[in-house]
Amino acid sequence: MLGRTRRAVRERGAATVDGLPLDQVRTLLAAVDEGTFEAAAEALHVTPSAVSQRVKALEQRTGRVLLLRTKPVRPTASGEVLIRYGRQLARLEQDAGAELGLDDALGPATLPIAVNADSLATWFLPALVDAAADRGILFDLHRDDEDHTAALLRQGRVMAAVTSSPVAVQGCSVRALGRMRYRAMAAPRFVARRLAGRPLREALPAAPAIVFDRKDELQDRFLDLLAPRRAAGSARLTAATRARHCMPSSEAFLAAVAAGLGWGMIPEAQAGPHLAAGTLVELAARRPVDVPLYWQQWKLDSPDLAAVADAVHRTAARTLSPPAPAPAPG
């Protein structure tokens, strides 16, 4: 009996839901996740030609172009709709299989989640450990700037995200997690070499900064607090002319600032040991930059997704600053 059930699970790819063949929808998902038709074919144990034919058949059925044939492939707006649909079906299938005791046939649950690098390096990992210990969930993490993780939800690439946006993506719920506090830091020798002898608002804009990547605007936000661009006679430089080093890793970012390569905005959770050891000094103690964080997830009745959300909120409540109070009405 169990063998027949497992065969039925494997053969469900030939079924249709609302006229869309599931094998074609799953192939579309594989192409987006793997990046190329060749890699998708390897993951699905079919030929690249079969992948191409399934995607083309799905496009003909829907009457829309679903993928841009770039490297990696990219979904169109219509493709994003089907990707979200396919992931929801896969999630529901996984949850139903778990409730029916078919875990061996379906394999372990995998949740795609988007998270910013600083959260991953400081407070987010314990939440995943907590959820995995309770339910044996596997995670497929997508790292991006907190201002951009919501886009991965819209594209259907992830089912949940830590984001800086309080505006819910269509089909998602949103809940405040708290505020991640950053402070402007530099090594003592960097301060002595590049910042001494002038007011900070004049010296800092011209000094080399460390940024995570070209999306990282935290240093700019701090400079706006320090020397607003609208102020007469401001020494503020444009983003195009400022000297900056890109360090696309939270650990490398911290190490670069501590080594004296430049100044940067460091999460409080990472800064403490360096301040105590004297390897970092704070540049403006009264001007922290707070980044509000939110948890957005699909509105999907999934026990695994709910368990991860609970673990994330518990961990955030212990480690982040409380969310800012809502403004008074009127």
N, C-alpha and C positions, 0 to 999 in steps of 0.2 A: 504493500500500500504506500509506504513512504517513498519507495523508488518511483512509483507512478506519479506521486505528488511532485517530486523533484523534477521529473521530466516535464510535467505540466508547467512548472515555474520557468524552466529554460525555454520552453516552446511558446511562452506567452508573447514573445516578440512578434509573432505573426498576427496577433489580435489587433483590433482597431478600437479606438475610443472616439466617438463623435466623427467617424469617418477618416480619422488620421491613423495610419498604420504605426504601431508602436515601434516596430523595427526601424522605420524611417526616422521617427522622432529621436530614438536612442542614438541612431547614427549621426544625426545633426548635433546632439549633445557631445558625442565623442569627438567629432571634428573640431568643435569649439574648444573643448577641454584639452585636446592633444595638440591643436595648432595646425595640423596638416592632415590631408586625406590619408597619406601614407601611415602616419602615426596612429590615426584612428583605426585604420585597417588592421594594424598590428594589435591594438587593444581589443578589437572586436573579433579577431581571428578570421577575417575575411580578406578579400583582395582590395587594393585601392580602387579598382574599377567598380566593385560592388558598392563601396562607400559613395563614389561619385554618382552612380546610378540611383542609389536610394535618396541622396540629397536632391538630385534633379527631379526625381519622381515626386518628392514632397513639395518642391517648388511648383511643379506643374499642377499638383492637386490643390494647392492654396492659391495659385495664380500670382505668386509674389517671389521676388528674389530674396532668399533667406540668408545667404552667405556671400561676402565679398571674397573672391578667390585670391587673397593676398597671403603673405607668409609672415606671421601666422594668419589663418583665416579670421575674418571678423564678421559678426552677425550684423545684419541690417536691423532697422527698427522692427520689421515684421519678424525677423529671425529671433530677436530678443523675446518677443511674445511667446513664440513656440518653445524657446529654451526654458523660460520660466514654467510654462505648462508641463514640459517634459520632466523637469526636476521635481515639480510637485507630485506628478504621477509616480516617479521613482521613490520619493520619500514616503508617500502613502503606501506603496507596495511593500517597502521595507518595514514600515510600522505594522502593517497587517500581518506580514510574515512573522514578525517577532511575537505578536499576540497569539498567533496560531502555532507557535513552536517550530517555525520553519527556518530558524536562523542559519542552520547548516546549509540549507539549499540556497538561500539568498546571499549569504556572506555577511560580514559585519557592516554595521551602518557607518557611512561616511558623511560628515557634514561639511560643506564648503562655507568658510567664514572669512570675511575681510576684516583686517585689523591694522591699525597704524603701528609703526615700528617701535615707538617709545612705549606704548602700552604693552606690546609683546615683550619688551625687554625689562619691564618693571612689574606690572601687576596682573597681566592677563593670563599668563601661563598657569598659575595656581588654580584659576577657575576651570581651565581645561582638564587639569589633573583631577580635580574634584568631580567633574562630570564623567570623565572616562572611568574613574574608579567605581562609580555607581552603576553605569550602564554599558561599559565596554565600547564606547563610541570612538570612531576614528575621525580625525580632523584633516581637512584639506585647507590650509591657511593661505590666504592671498594678502600680501603685505602692500599697503599703499598709504599715502597721506590721508589723515582723518578727514580732510576737506574733499577727498575724492573717492572714498570707499563706497559712498552711496551710489555712485555710478555703476559699481559692480552689481549692486542689487537690481538696478534698473535693467541691466543687461542680462540678468538671470544667471550670472556667473557664480553668485553666492546666495545662500539662504538667509544669512544674517550678517550684520556688520557693526563694528564700533565706528561711529562717525561723529563729526562735529555739527551735523545738520539736525535741527529739531523738526524739520518738515518731513513728514513721512513720505517715502517713496510709494507710488501707487501699489496697492495690494499688501502694504507692510504696516506694522504697528511700530510705534516709537516710544521709548521710555528713557528718561534722564538717568545717567549713571553717576555723574559728579563732575568735578573740575580737576583737570590735571594742571598743576602749577609748575611753571618754568621760571628760572631765574638766570639773569645774565651773568656769565662766569668767564674767568680767564685765569691763566697761570700767573703767579706773581712776577716771573721774569718778563712775561708779555706785557703786563701792566707797566713795569718799570721801563721797558724798551719803547712801547708804542703809545702809551696813554698818559704818562707822567708829564706834569708841567702845563697842562691845558685843562679847561673844563671838559668833563666827560662828553657833554653834548656836542663839543667841537671835535674832540679827538677820535671818538669811537666811529663815526660814519666813515672816516677815511682809513680806519685800521682793518686789516684782513679779518673776515668773518668765516666761521665754519657753518655750512648749510648741509642739510641732509641730501637734498637734490634740488632741481630747479623749481619744484612745487613748494618748497619750504619757505614760508613767509614769516615765520616767528621772529627772526632777527629784524625784519623790516617793521613788524608790529612794535617791537621794543624801541626801535629808533624813532618811530612816530610818537611813542610816549615820551621819549627823552627830548626830542627836538622835532615838534610837529612841522610838517612841510609848509604849512600856511604861515608859520611864524616868520616875521621879517628878519632878514639877515641870518636865517638858519644855515648851518654848515652841512646840511643834509645833502648827500650825493644821490644821483639816480641809481636805480638798480643796475643799469648797464655799465656804470663806471665804477661801482664799488668792487673792491677786491674780495673774492670769496673762494674758499676751498669746498668742493663737494665731497662729502663722506657718507655714502649710502648705507650706513649701518649705525645703529645706536651706540654700539660698543666702540666702533672706530671714531665716531663723532666725539664721544666723551674722552677717548684717549688723545685725540688730536688737540682738543682744548687744553687738557692737562699737560700735554707736551709743549704747549706754547706756540702752536702753529697759528692760532687765531682765537677769537672770542666766540662764544655761542650761547644759546639758550639751553640750559640743562634741566631736566626734570628734577624736582626736589628729592625724589626717592633715590636718584643716582648721585646727587651732589653731596649728601651728608658725609660719607666717609672721606671724600676728598677735601671738604672744608675742614674736617677734624684733623686730617693729616697735613694740612697746609699746602696741598698741591693745587688747590683752586681757591680763588677769592671771588667774592660777590661784588659786582660792579655798581649795583644800585638796589640796595636792600628794600627800599620802599616802592619799587616799581616791578613787582612780579607780573608775569603775563599768564592769565588763566585761560585754558582751553576747555570749554564745556564738551563733554562726551555723552553720546547717546547710543543706545542699543536699538537697532532697527532689525526686524525680522519679518519674514513672510507670515501672513495671517493663515497659518496652516495648523490644523489640530494634530501635532506630532509630539508624542511623549519625549522623544530624544531632543527635539528642538526646545521644548519647554524645560527639560532638565538642564540643558546648557544655559539657557537664559537665566534660570534661577541661580545657577552657580556663578555666572558672570555678575549678576546684581549683588549677590552676597559678598563676593570678593571686592567689587567696586566700593561697596558701602564701608568696608574695612580700610581701604587704602587710598581712595580719592577724597578730595575736599567735597563737602556737600554741594549739591546743585545750587545755583543762585536762586534766591526766592523769586517767585513769579511777580511781575509788576502789578501794582494795585490797579483794579479796574477803573476806567474813566480817567 
